[in-house]
Amino acid sequence: MSLSPIIEEIRRAGAPYGLNLVAAAAVERYDAAVTAPYRASAIAPDSRTIVVIGNGGGDLWAALKRHAGAHPGWFERANPLDDFTREIVEREIAPAARIGGANARVVYPFMNDSATLNFIELGKVAGLAGPSILGVVVHPVYGPWIAFRAAILIDRVIVAPGAAAAFDPCPSCTVRSCIPACPVGAVAYPAGWDIPMCLTHRVEDEPDCAPRCHARAGCVLGPAYRYPDEELAYHQMRALRAMRPWYEQHVRRK
């Protein structure tokens, strides 16, 4: 059978829920770009292709809110967005990946108790995003307002690169409004994101950046697709929660 229907079915299944970024990368090419613990061949040795699934813009958040409205208490969960993502992928998208008898294994970036992939490198290899000086990857249309939510390892060869293949916008950007937007100067060109400077400010003086990352919001790419304020605050809260232990161990001055 033609393999393109697999991608088309995955896109069709994910679109109503805001999972609107889908592209495929060859396992061999991805594995060559990452260290051994993150190689797809170690998770599913028979896999030939990795289909990356992500969201661009705020449609996923809107779908989550609809779901939470129909399921009272959903936002009281420890990980409401991750749980919603897993439910949609397992119920709607994974079956679409198995059409024609294909073997498919789902991997998530938020699973800490099992093997996972390097989703940042995977997104680049698949052509879903390019590098930026912000510390996040960016898309030609959605800018920095994207995230990778799942990957499916499939035992078929599928060629379906994303629109961001070889996308590298920062060197040619003439505005770089993201740089002055950062309140502590933690973004620079060509140096990029100064992690210790950013974390020190975030952990020691949280209110300044609690609602959003000002540098990310200052990016000239995709302003129309910026996440809604409540979603920005949600991600900032969770990012700070993850930053604190690393900051305490590696950055904090004793």
MARTI-189008 format. One line per field, with one value per atom (N, C-alpha, C): chain; y, x, z. Coordinates in steps of 0.1 Angstrom, whole numbers, plus 5000, padded with zeros to 4 digits. Atoms other than C-alpha are relative to their C-alpha. Layout:
<atoms>
chain [A|...]
Y [Y|...]
X [X|...]
Z [Z|...]
</atoms>
This chain:
<atoms>
chain [A|A|A|A|A|A|A|A|A|A|A|A|A|A|A|A|A|A|A|A|A|A|A|A|A|A|A|A|A|A|A|A|A|A|A|A|A|A|A|A|A|A|A|A|A|A|A|A|A|A|A|A|A|A|A|A|A|A|A|A|A|A|A|A|A|A|A|A|A|A|A|A|A|A|A|A|A|A|A|A|A|A|A|A|A|A|A|A|A|A|A|A|A|A|A|A|A|A|A|A|A|A|A|A|A|A|A|A|A|A|A|A|A|A|A|A|A|A|A|A|A|A|A|A|A|A|A|A|A|A|A|A|A|A|A|A|A|A|A|A|A|A|A|A|A|A|A|A|A|A|A|A|A|A|A|A|A|A|A|A|A|A|A|A|A|A|A|A|A|A|A|A|A|A|A|A|A|A|A|A|A|A|A|A|A|A|A|A|A|A|A|A|A|A|A|A|A|A|A|A|A|A|A|A|A|A|A|A|A|A|A|A|A|A|A|A|A|A|A|A|A|A|A|A|A|A|A|A|A|A|A|A|A|A|A|A|A|A|A|A|A|A|A|A|A|A|A|A|A|A|A|A|A|A|A|A|A|A|A|A|A|A|A|A|A|A|A|A|A|A|A|A|A|A|A|A|A|A|A|A|A|A|A|A|A|A|A|A|A|A|A|A|A|A|A|A|A|A|A|A|A|A|A|A|A|A|A|A|A|A|A|A|A|A|A|A|A|A|A|A|A|A|A|A|A|A|A|A|A|A|A|A|A|A|A|A|A|A|A|A|A|A|A|A|A|A|A|A|A|A|A|A|A|A|A|A|A|A|A|A|A|A|A|A|A|A|A|A|A|A|A|A|A|A|A|A|A|A|A|A|A|A|A|A|A|A|A|A|A|A|A|A|A|A|A|A|A|A|A|A|A|A|A|A|A|A|A|A|A|A|A|A|A|A|A|A|A|A|A|A|A|A|A|A|A|A|A|A|A|A|A|A|A|A|A|A|A|A|A|A|A|A|A|A|A|A|A|A|A|A|A|A|A|A|A|A|A|A|A|A|A|A|A|A|A|A|A|A|A|A|A|A|A|A|A|A|A|A|A|A|A|A|A|A|A|A|A|A|A|A|A|A|A|A|A|A|A|A|A|A|A|A|A|A|A|A|A|A|A|A|A|A|A|A|A|A|A|A|A|A|A|A|A|A|A|A|A|A|A|A|A|A|A|A|A|A|A|A|A|A|A|A|A|A|A|A|A|A|A|A|A|A|A|A|A|A|A|A|A|A|A|A|A|A|A|A|A|A|A|A|A|A|A|A|A|A|A|A|A|A|A|A|A|A|A|A|A|A|A|A|A|A|A|A|A|A|A|A|A|A|A|A|A|A|A|A|A|A|A|A|A|A|A|A|A|A|A|A|A|A|A|A|A|A|A|A|A|A|A|A|A|A|A|A|A|A|A|A|A|A|A|A|A|A|A|A|A|A|A|A|A|A|A|A|A|A|A|A|A|A|A|A|A|A|A|A|A|A|A|A|A|A|A|A|A|A|A|A|A|A|A|A|A|A|A|A|A|A|A|A|A|A|A|A|A|A|A|A|A|A|A|A|A|A|A|A|A|A|A|A|A|A|A|A|A|A|A|A|A|A|A|A|A|A|A|A|A|A|A|A|A|A|A|A|A|A|A|A|A|A|A|A|A|A|A|A|A|A|A|A|A|A|A|A|A|A|A|A|A|A|A|A]
Y [4988|5000|5012|4988|5036|5004|4997|5048|5014|4987|5084|5000|4999|5075|4999|5001|5068|5015|4986|5105|5007|4993|5117|4996|5005|5096|5006|4994|5109|5014|4985|5145|5002|4999|5139|4998|5004|5123|5011|4991|5150|5014|4986|5182|5005|4994|5185|5003|4998|5185|5010|4990|5211|4993|5006|5185|5001|4997|5201|5001|5001|5196|4985|5014|5162|4999|5002|5152|4987|5013|5121|5001|5001|5114|4986|5013|5084|4997|5004|5065|5001|5000|5062|5014|4986|5099|5006|4995|5108|4994|5007|5082|5005|4994|5097|5013|4987|5130|5001|5000|5120|4990|5010|5101|4987|5013|5065|4998|5002|5068|5005|4994|5087|4994|5006|5065|4992|5007|5052|4985|5014|5019|4992|5006|5012|4997|5001|5016|4990|5009|4998|4996|5003|4980|4998|5002|4973|5012|4988|5009|5006|4993|5027|5015|4986|5060|5005|4993|5084|5011|4989|5104|5009|4991|5135|5007|4994|5150|5012|4989|5185|5010|4990|5216|5013|4987|5250|5010|4991|5279|4995|5003|5277|4990|5009|5251|4988|5011|5223|5004|4995|5244|5002|4999|5252|4987|5014|5215|4994|5004|5208|5006|4993|5234|4994|5007|5218|4987|5013|5184|5002|4997|5198|5004|4996|5213|4989|5012|5179|4990|5010|5162|5009|4992|5182|4995|5004|5182|4997|5004|5176|5009|4991|5207|4998|5003|5195|4989|5011|5166|5007|4995|5169|5004|4997|5170|4999|5001|5179|5000|4999|5188|4987|5013|5157|4989|5011|5134|5002|4998|5150|4995|5003|5146|4984|5015|5109|4994|5006|5102|5002|4997|5118|4991|5008|5101|4985|5015|5066|4997|5003|5069|5003|4995|5088|4998|4999|5089|4987|5013|5056|4990|5009|5036|5004|4996|5057|4997|5003|5050|4985|5015|5012|4995|5004|5012|4991|5009|4985|4990|5010|4964|5005|4995|4987|4999|5000|4982|5014|4986|5015|5000|4998|5024|5015|4986|5057|5003|4995|5077|5014|4986|5109|5007|4993|5136|5002|4998|5138|4988|5012|5102|4999|5000|5100|4986|5013|5063|4990|5010|5048|5007|4994|5054|5010|4989|5085|5004|4995|5105|5014|4986|5138|5008|4994|5157|5013|4988|5189|4996|5005|5171|4993|5007|5150|5010|4990|5181|5006|4995|5195|4991|5010|5163|4998|5002|5159|5013|4988|5195|5007|4993|5207|5013|4988|5234|5002|4997|5252|5006|4994|5266|5015|4985|5300|5003|4995|5321|5000|4999|5318|4988|5012|5284|4990|5009|5270|5000|5000|5259|5008|4991|5279|4994|5005|5272|5012|4988|5294|5007|4994|5300|5003|4998|5295|5006|4994|5309|4991|5008|5298|4994|5005|5289|4986|5014|5252|4991|5010|5221|4986|5014|5184|4992|5007|5162|4985|5015|5126|4997|5006|5105|4985|5014|5072|4993|5008|5047|4989|5009|5028|4992|5009|4998|5001|4997|5014|5012|4988|5039|5010|4990|5071|5013|4988|5103|5012|4989|5134|5011|4990|5162|5012|4988|5193|5012|4987|5229|5007|4993|5239|4993|5007|5217|5011|4991|5237|5014|4987|5266|5005|4994|5289|5015|4987|5323|5011|4990|5341|5007|4992|5349|5011|4990|5368|5010|4991|5385|5014|4986|5423|5007|4993|5431|4995|5006|5407|5007|4994|5422|4992|5009|5392|5004|4997|5405|5011|4990|5438|4996|5004|5421|4993|5008|5399|5010|4990|5419|4999|5001|5406|4997|5001|5404|4985|5014|5365|4995|5004|5364|5010|4992|5376|4993|5006|5371|5003|5014|5350|4990|5009|5337|4991|5007|5327|5001|5000|5318|4998|5001|5324|4993|5008|5296|5004|4996|5305|5014|4986|5342|4999|5001|5333|4993|5008|5307|5008|4992|5330|5010|4991|5356|4994|5007|5332|4994|5006|5315|5010|4990|5345|5011|4989|5370|4996|5007|5349|5009|4993|5375|5007|4992|5394|4992|5009|5364|4989|5010|5344|4999|5001|5353|4995|5003|5347|5002|4997|5345|5012|4988|5381|4999|5001|5372|4991|5009|5344|5008|4992|5368|5011|4990|5393|4996|5006|5370|5005|4995|5384|4990|5011|5350|4996|5006|5339|5007|4994|5366|4997|5003|5358|4987|5013|5323|4998|5001|5332|4993|5007|5310|5010|4991|5326|5001|4996|5342|4989|5010|5314|4988|5011|5288|5004|4995|5309|4999|5001|5311|4986|5014|5274|4994|5005|5266|5006|4994|5291|4995|5007|5276|4987|5013|5242|5000|4999|5253|5004|4995|5271|4988|5012|5239|4991|5008|5220|5006|4993|5247|5000|4998|5250|4989|5009|5217|5001|4999|5222|5013|4987|5258|4997|5003|5246|4992|5009|5220|5006|4996|5238|5015|4985|5276|5007|4992|5288|5002|4996|5306|4997|5004|5291|5011]
X [5008|5000|5009|4993|5010|5001|4999|5024|4995|5005|5012|4987|5013|4977|5003|4997|4994|5001|4998|5005|4986|5012|4972|4990|5009|4952|5004|4995|4974|4996|5003|4969|4985|5015|4931|4996|5004|4929|5004|4995|4949|4995|5004|4936|4989|5010|4904|5004|4995|4924|5012|4989|4950|5014|4987|4977|5002|5000|4983|5014|4987|5020|5004|4997|5029|5011|4990|5061|5007|4994|5082|5015|4985|5120|5004|4994|5140|5007|4993|5152|5015|4985|5187|5005|4995|5190|4999|5002|5176|5010|4991|5197|5015|4986|5229|5002|4999|5221|4999|5002|5216|5009|4992|5235|4992|5005|5229|4987|5012|5203|4987|5012|5179|4997|5001|5182|4987|5013|5149|5002|4997|5165|5001|4999|5170|4986|5013|5133|4992|5007|5119|5009|4990|5146|4995|5005|5123|4995|5005|5113|5008|4994|5121|4998|5004|5103|4995|5006|5095|4990|5010|5063|4999|5000|5065|4987|5013|5033|5001|4999|5031|4988|5010|5009|5006|4996|5012|4989|5011|4993|4992|5008|4966|4988|5011|4942|5000|5000|4954|4995|5005|4948|4985|5014|4913|4993|5006|4906|5001|4999|4919|4989|5010|4895|4986|5012|4866|4999|5000|4876|4998|5001|4880|4986|5014|4845|4991|5008|4831|5004|4994|4852|5004|4997|4849|5012|4988|4881|5012|4988|4904|5012|4989|4924|5006|4994|4930|5010|4990|4951|5014|4986|4989|5005|4995|4994|4989|5012|4962|5002|4997|4977|5006|4994|4999|4990|5010|4970|4991|5009|4948|5007|4993|4975|5001|4999|4980|4986|5013|4943|4996|5003|4939|5009|4991|4970|4996|5003|4961|4986|5014|4924|4998|5003|4925|5012|4989|4960|5007|4992|4978|4993|5006|4951|5002|4998|4955|5014|4987|4992|5002|4999|4985|4992|5007|4965|5009|4992|4976|5009|4993|4990|5014|4987|5019|5002|4997|5036|5003|4998|5036|5001|4998|5049|5001|5001|5041|5010|4991|5067|4996|5004|5060|5012|4989|5084|4999|5003|5068|5000|5000|5073|5014|4987|5101|5003|4997|5098|5003|4997|5107|5008|4991|5129|4993|5006|5123|5009|4992|5136|5004|4996|5154|4991|5011|5123|5005|4995|5142|5008|4993|5166|4991|5009|5138|4992|5007|5118|5008|4992|5147|5002|4997|5155|4987|5013|5118|4996|5004|5116|4988|5011|5091|5004|4995|5113|5015|4986|5146|5005|4994|5170|4997|5001|5167|5009|4992|5186|4992|5009|5156|5001|5000|5164|4988|5011|5133|5002|5000|5129|4988|5010|5108|4996|5006|5085|4998|5002|5082|4987|5013|5045|4997|5004|5039|5011|4990|5072|5004|4996|5081|4988|5012|5045|4997|5002|5049|5006|4994|5056|4998|5001|5062|4994|5008|5037|5001|4999|5043|5008|4993|5063|4995|5004|5053|5010|4990|5079|4993|5007|5067|5010|4991|5082|4998|5002|5075|5009|4993|5095|4989|5010|5075|5009|4993|5088|4990|5009|5070|5007|4994|5093|4991|5008|5079|5005|4998|5079|5012|4989|5108|5014|4988|5135|5011|4989|5168|4996|5004|5150|5009|4991|5174|4999|5004|5159|5009|4994|5180|5012|4989|5212|4996|5004|5192|4990|5009|5168|5006|4994|5173|4993|5007|5149|5005|4995|5158|4994|5007|5131|5000|4999|5135|5011|4989|5168|4997|5003|5157|4987|5012|5124|5004|4996|5143|5004|4998|5143|5014|4986|5178|5011|4990|5195|5005|4996|5196|5000|5000|5192|5009|4991|5219|5003|4995|5232|5014|5003|5251|5000|4998|5255|4988|5012|5219|4995|5006|5202|5010|4991|5222|4992|5008|5207|5002|4998|5223|4994|5006|5213|4985|5015|5177|4995|5005|5173|5002|4999|5187|4989|5011|5162|4986|5013|5133|4998|5002|5140|5000|4998|5151|4990|5010|5126|4989|5010|5098|4989|5011|5070|5002|4997|5087|4997|5002|5085|4989|5010|5057|4989|5011|5030|5005|4995|5052|5015|4987|5087|5000|5001|5091|5008|4992|5118|4993|5008|5097|4988|5012|5067|5005|4995|5090|5005|4996|5099|4991|5008|5089|4992|5006|5078|4986|5012|5042|4992|5006|5028|4985|5014|4992|4997|5003|4996|5005|4995|5009|4990|5009|4994|4992|5008|4966|5007|4994|4976|5000|5001|4963|5009|4991|4983|5014|4987|5014|5004|4998|5011|5001|4999|5005|5014|4987|5037|5011|4990|5057|5001|5001|5046|5007|4994|5056|5015|4986|5089|5008|4993|5098|5001|5000|5089|5012|4989|5114|5014|4988|5140|5006|4995|5143|5010|4990|5161|5013|4988|5186|5007|4994|5192|5007|4994|5198|5013|4988|5223|5011|4989|5242|5003|4998|5237|5001|5002|5228|5014|4988|5257|4998|5001|5263|5007]
Z [5000|5000|5000|4999|4996|5015|4986|5029|5004|4997|5026|5008|4992|5040|5015|4986|5074|5005|4995|5077|4999|5002|5063|5011|4990|5088|5014|4988|5117|5001|5001|5106|5002|4999|5103|5014|4986|5137|5010|4990|5155|4998|5002|5139|5008|4991|5159|5014|4986|5191|5000|5000|5180|4998|5003|5173|4985|5014|5140|4993|5006|5134|4999|5002|5119|4989|5010|5101|5004|4998|5097|4998|5001|5101|5000|5001|5092|5013|4988|5123|4999|5002|5109|5001|5000|5104|5014|4987|5138|5010|4991|5156|4999|5003|5140|5007|4994|5156|5015|4986|5192|5007|4992|5220|5002|5000|5226|5009|4992|5255|4993|5006|5232|4986|5013|5201|4999|5003|5186|4999|5002|5177|5013|4987|5214|5006|4995|5220|4992|5010|5189|4989|5010|5170|4985|5014|5140|4994|5005|5136|4988|5012|5103|5000|5001|5107|5014|4988|5136|4995|5003|5131|5013|4989|5153|5000|4999|5165|5010|4991|5180|4998|5002|5183|4997|5003|5168|5004|4996|5184|5012|4988|5210|4999|5002|5195|5010|4991|5217|5014|4987|5248|5000|5001|5236|5000|4999|5231|5014|4986|5266|5008|4992|5280|4997|5003|5262|5007|4993|5275|5015|4986|5310|5004|4997|5308|5000|5000|5301|5010|4989|5328|5012|4988|5360|5008|4992|5381|4992|5008|5351|5003|4998|5358|5014|4987|5394|4999|5002|5380|5001|4999|5385|4986|5014|5347|4990|5008|5330|4985|5014|5296|4995|5004|5295|4999|4999|5305|4988|5012|5278|4987|5012|5252|4998|5000|5261|4996|5003|5260|4985|5014|5225|4991|5008|5211|5000|4999|5224|4994|5004|5215|4985|5013|5182|4990|5009|5167|4998|5001|5175|4991|5010|5157|4986|5013|5127|4995|5004|5127|4997|5002|5125|4989|5012|5093|4991|5009|5069|5008|4992|5098|5004|4996|5106|5015|4986|5140|5004|4996|5159|5016|4985|5194|5003|4997|5210|5011|4990|5230|5003|4996|5249|5007|4994|5260|5015|4986|5295|5008|4992|5305|5006|4993|5331|5005|4994|5340|4989|5011|5306|4990|5010|5276|4992|5008|5256|4989|5011|5227|5003|4999|5223|4990|5009|5210|4993|5006|5203|4987|5012|5179|4990|5008|5166|4992|5007|5157|4989|5010|5138|4988|5011|5119|4992|5007|5110|4992|5007|5097|5006|4993|5123|5006|4993|5138|4997|5002|5135|5013|4988|5162|5001|4998|5178|5012|4988|5204|5012|4989|5227|5010|4992|5240|4997|5005|5222|4985|5015|5186|4995|5006|5162|4986|5013|5132|4991|5010|5100|5002|4998|5107|5014|4986|5144|5009|4992|5155|5012|4988|5191|5007|4994|5198|4996|5004|5192|5012|4991|5213|4994|5004|5206|5010|4990|5223|4999|5001|5210|4988|5012|5186|4998|5002|5170|4991|5007|5160|4991|5009|5129|4992|5007|5111|4985|5015|5076|4997|5005|5055|4996|5003|5054|4997|5003|5037|5001|4998|5050|5009|4992|5061|5002|4997|5077|4993|5007|5065|5005|4994|5087|4997|5003|5071|4997|5002|5073|5004|4996|5089|5012|4990|5109|4999|5002|5112|5007|4992|5138|4994|5007|5118|4991|5010|5092|5006|4994|5116|5002|4998|5116|5012|4989|5144|5014|4987|5172|5012|4989|5194|5013|4988|5217|5010|4992|5230|5011|4989|5247|5008|4992|5258|5013|4988|5283|5011|4990|5316|5006|4994|5326|4990|5010|5293|4998|5001|5292|4986|5014|5254|4993|5008|5231|4987|5012|5196|4998|5003|5187|5012|4989|5222|5003|4997|5226|5015|4987|5259|5011|4988|5291|5011|4991|5312|5015|4986|5346|5003|4998|5342|5000|5001|5332|5013|4989|5360|5013|4988|5387|5001|4999|5378|5002|4998|5375|5014|4987|5408|5011|4989|5429|4999|5002|5414|4991|5009|5400|4995|5005|5397|4986|5012|5369|4987|5012|5345|5002|4998|5360|4989|5010|5334|4986|5014|5303|5000|5004|5289|4991|5008|5277|4987|5012|5252|4989|5009|5237|4994|5005|5234|4991|5008|5218|4986|5013|5189|4988|5011|5155|4992|5007|5143|5006|4995|5146|5011|4989|5169|5001|5000|5158|5007|4995|5172|5015|4986|5207|5008|4991|5234|5008|4991|5254|5014|4987|5287|5010|4990|5309|4996|5003|5289|5002|4997|5291|5014|4986|5328|5005|4997|5330|4997|5004|5311|5008|4992|5330|5014|4987|5363|5000|5001|5352|4997|5003|5338|5012|4988|5370|5010|4992|5389|4997|5004|5368|5001|4999|5369|5014|4986|5407|5005|4996|5414|4993|5008|5386|5005|4995|5398|5014|4987|5434|4999|5001|5423|4992|5010|5395|5000|5002|5398|5013|4987|5433|5006|4993|5450|5015|4986|5484|5009]
</atoms>
